C-alpha cells in the first residue's frame, strides 16, 4: 500500500474545504512539525539550519545576533498535550536526539498521537532503539511511532565527508540494524524505517549502491530527495529570528548536478529496485524521476504544482515560533493556546497570497509542493 500517496490525498481533501468556504483560514492542523532543537552532532554541507552547537560545531561569528534560547521540554509537553488527537506529530531538528530528554518527550507524545521522527540515527543506542520500537502501534490507525526517517547521504567515505564526521556512516547503519532487529524481535510492523538521501554531485553515482545498502539493512523505504535551496533564515538562532527571503522570487538554482547523468543514474536505480521489498519514494512528494531531472535541469514548470501545506499543517520552531511556510514565520506561540496563530492575520494573508498563485515562485523545490491532479 502506498501510504504516502494516501496521505497526500487526505491532506489535499482536508485543505480543500476551508479554501473553498473560508479563504485564508484553516482547520485544526492535521500534521504538526516540531523542530525540537537546532543543535546537531553532524555538519551536513547542504543543511539550512547550521547552528552553533555544544556537540563540537564551530562557534558563531562575533557579529551575529545572540542566539535565542530554545523552549524547554516542559513547554513542549504543555504544547503537544493540546494537539488534536488526529494530528501526526513530526519531530525534526537539528538532530532530535541531541536534545536531552527527547526520547521521553517522544514517548509522552506517542501515547496520544501518531509520531514521526527525522534523525541521523547516530545517537540511537540499543536502549534507545528498544524504546523507539516499543512505541510502534499494533495497526496503522493507532497512536504511536509510525515512521523513522534516517538520513544516509552516500557510501561510507562519501557520507562521512558530506556530514562532516568520520565514522558517521557506521554509526547510522548500526542504528538502523538495531531498529530493524528489535522490530523483528517484537513482531511489529511499525515504525516503518525510511532511509533518505539528498541528491548531490557527491553521491550521484552511488544512489543505486546506496539503495542496496537500504535493502540489505531491511529498510522499508528509500527516499531520493532534491536539493532544496529555499532560504530558512527565520529559523536559525544566528539569524535572531529574521524573516526569510521574498517568496515571489525563485530560490537559487541548483547547478551542481549534470541532469543527463542524473537521468541515467535514476533509471539505473529504478531497475535495481524492481521487485524489491524496499520501496522507492521521492521528495518533493509524488515526484516522478523525470520531474527530479527537470528540477535539476532548471526547466520544471511551477504552474503544474501547488501547495496545501499551510491549510493542513502547522510548524513550531525550537524557539517557540509558529510557522506555516519558510516564508511565513508567525511569531511566538502562547503555550496556553498554541493553535491561536493558525488563523492569525498574518497566516490568513499568506494563505490568500498562496491561493492566488497555488505555488509561489520562491517555493520551487520545496518538500511540500505536489503535482496538480
N, C-alpha and C positions, 0 to 999 in steps of 0.2 A: 504494500500500500504506500502511495506517495503522500506522506503526512505533510510535507512542505507545500505541495500543491493544494491539499485540502485546507491548510491553514491560510494560505493566500486567498483562497476563495471566501473563507469565512470572514477574514479581515476586510475584504472588499465589500462584502454584503453588509457587515456591521457598520461600515463607514458610509454606505450609500444613503441610508435614511436621513441622518442629520444633514448631509449635503443637499438633499432634495427639499427638506422641510424647514430646516433652521440654519440657513447659511452662516458659516463661521463657527457654529457651535459643534460640540462633540458629545457623545455618550460617555459614561464612565469608562476608563481605559480597559481594553481587552488584554493589553500587554504593558508591563511596567519595566522599563530599563533602568537598572540600578548600577550606576558607576560607583562602586562601593569604595574604591580608592584609586589614586593615580600613582601610587608607588608601585614599582616593579623591579624584579631582580634581573630582568633582561633589558637590552637596549636595541630593539629591532630598528633597523635603518629607516623603515617607512612609517613608524609609529607616529600618530598625530598627537599623542599625549605625553611625549617625553617630558619628564618632570624630575626635579631633584628628589633623590630617594635615599633613605638610610641604608639601602642594600648595595652600596658601592658605586652608585651613579655619580656623574660629575656634579660639581656644585653649580648653583645658579650664578649667572653673571651679576656682578655687583650693582649694575644699573637697572636690573629688573625689579618690578614691584615685589614687595614682600609676599611670599606665598600665603594664601588664605588657609585657615585650619579646616581640615575635613571634619564632617559631622561625626558624632560619636556612635558607637554601637547601640547605646540606649536610645538615641534619637532614631536610628534606623529601625529598631524594633517597634518603636511607637508609630512610625510612619507606616511600616508594612503591615502592622496589625489592623490597619484601617483599609487595606487594599481590598477591592472587590474580590470575593472568593472565586469568581470566574476568571480572574486575571492570571496570565502567565507572568511570573516574575523572572526576568533575565538578569543575572549578575555578571558584571564585567568590570573592567578597570582601565588602565593599570592591570595588575595581577591580583585578583580577589584574595588568593591565599597569602599575599604579602601583608594583608591586614590582620593583625591579631584579633582573634575571636570570630573570624569569618565563618568557620565551619559551624559554630554554634548558631550564628545568625541564619545560615542556610538551613540548618535543622529546624529551627523555630518556624521559618517561613514555609518550609515544605510540609508542615503539619496541616496547613490550611489552604495552600496554593500549589499549583504546578510550578516547578522551578527549573531553570535552565542556567548553566554556568559556562562562561567563556574563560579559558585558562591556558597557561603554557604548561601546566601539569608538573613542573619541576619540583614543586613542594608537596606533591601528593605521595606521602609515605604509606607503608602498609596499613597503619591505623586509620589514616585519613581515607584511604581507598575503601576500607571496610565500612566506615561511617557513611561515605557517599553512596555506596551501593545499597546500604540498608535503607536509604531514603527513596529508593525506586518504588513506584506504585505497582500494585499487582496487575492493573489494567490501565489502558490509555485514558480512562475517564476519571481516575482517582487523583487525589493530590499527591505531591511528591516530586522527586527529582526525575525529570523525563529525558533530559539531554545534557551531555557534557561535550562542549566544543573544545578541541585541543589544537593549538597552533603547532604545525610542523612545516618548516619553510624550506626543506631540502634534505638531501642525504647528509650524513654526519658532518663533514667538513663545511659544506655549504650552509647548513642550518646554523652551526656554531658561529660562522662568520657573519651571517645576517643578523643573528640575535645578540652578537657581541659577547658571548660567554662560552668558553671552552668546556666541553662536556655536557652542554645543554641537551644535545640530541639524545645522548644515552639516558639522561635523567628523565626526559619526556617520554621516551619509548618504554622505559622501565615502568613508569607510572601507568601508561596505557595497558601494559601487560598485567599489572596488578588489578586494574579496574575490570578488565575482561575476565581474568581468572576468578576474581571474587564474585562477579556477577554469575559466572557459570556455576561456581560452588553453591550459590544460594538459589540456583534455578530461577533467576529473574530474567525478564525481557528488558526491563528498564533499570537504569537510564540507558538510552542509546548513546553510543560513543561515535563522535564525528571528528575526523582529522581535517584541518583546514590549511590551505596553502594560498598565499597571495602570489600571483604570477609576476615574476620579475625576470630581468635578464640573467640574474644569478642562478635561478632554479629552473629556467625554461626547459632545458634539456634533461631535467631529472623528474619531470612530472609523472611519467609512466613508471619509472622505478620507485618513486615515492608512493604511487598507488599500490605497487607491490608490497611495500612496507606496511601500508594500512591494511591490506588484505591479510598479510602474514600475522599481524597483531590481532586480527579479529575485529577490527573496527566495522561498524555498521554502515558508515557513510564517509565519503571522501569529497570534500568541497573545494572546488577551484574558484578562487576569488580574484576579481580585477583589482588592480592597484587604485585605491581611492585617493584622489588628490584634493578633496574638499577640505578647506581650512576649518579647524576646530578650536580656534584661539580662545573662544569664550569658556572653554572647559579645561584649560591648563592653569595650574597655580601661578606659573610665571607670567601669565597674561593679566593677572589681577581681575579676571572676570570680564575682560574686554569683549565686545561683540565680535562675531565672526565677520567675514568679508561680505560683499554685496551679493545677494542671491540672484540678481539679474545679470551677473557677469559669469561666464563659463569658468570653471576651475582650470588650473594649469593643465596643459596637455600632457599625456603620457607618451614620451618619445623614446623610451629606453628599450622597447621590445620590438623585434623585427616581426611584423604581422604575418608574413609568409611563413617564416619559421614557426611562429606560434600556431598557425593553421595546421601545419604538418604535425606538430607535436600533440595538439589536441585530438586530431584524428587518430594518431597512434594510441593515445590514452583511451579513447572510446573503444578501439578494437581490443585492447588489453582487458577492458572491464566487461566485455561481453560474457554473459553467463556467470559473472562473479557474484557472490553473496554480498560483497561490499558495493553499495550503490553510489553513483556519482551524483553530486548536487552542484549547483553553480550559485555564485553571488556576483551581481545582483540576482535576486530570486527569480527563478524561472528563465534565466537567460539560456539560449542555445549556445553551442560552441561557436557558431558563425557570428552571433552577436558579440561574444567576447572578442573575437578577432576584429570585428568592425570597431569596437570601442578602442582597442589599441591602435587601430589604423587612423582613428580620428574622424570617421565618417558615419558614426551612429546617429540616426535621426531622432532627436529628442521628442519630436511630435508623435512618435509611436509609443510613448511611455507615459506613465502617470505615477503619482504618489498618493497613497491613502494614509500614510503613517500618522500625520497629525490628528486624524479623526479616530484612530483606534488605539493609539499608544501614547505613552507619556514617559519621559525620562527624568531622572533625578541625578544631578551631578554629585560628586563626592563632597562638594561644598554646600549641598542642600538647595541648589537652584533647580527650578523646573525648566524643562526643555522639551520642545516638540519637533525640533529640527536643529542641525548645527547652526542654522541661520536664525533661529528663534529661541533665544535664551530669555526666559520669562521672569527671572528674578527669584529671590528666596521664597521657599515654600514655608507655610506655617505648619509645624508638626502636629498641631491640634486639628488642622483642616487641610491636609496635604493636597487634596484634589481641587481646591478652590481655584487654582491657577489654570486648570484645564480649560475653563471658559472665560478666562480673563480677557480684558480688552485687547491686549497685545496678541493673545492666542487667536482670538476671533479675527483680528485684522490679518494675521499671517495666513490663516486658513482661507480667507476670502481672496487674498493675493494668489495663493496656490491654486485655488479653484478656477481662477481665470486662466492660468497657464497650464494646469494639470501636471506639468513638470517644469520647475523653474530652471532657467539656463545654468545656474550655479550647481544644480543637483545631478548633473550627468556623471554617472559612475557611482552614485550613492548606493549603498547596500539595499535601500528600501524602495528604489524605483522598480516598477513592474511593467511588463508589456501590457498594452491595452488589449482587451479581448478581440 
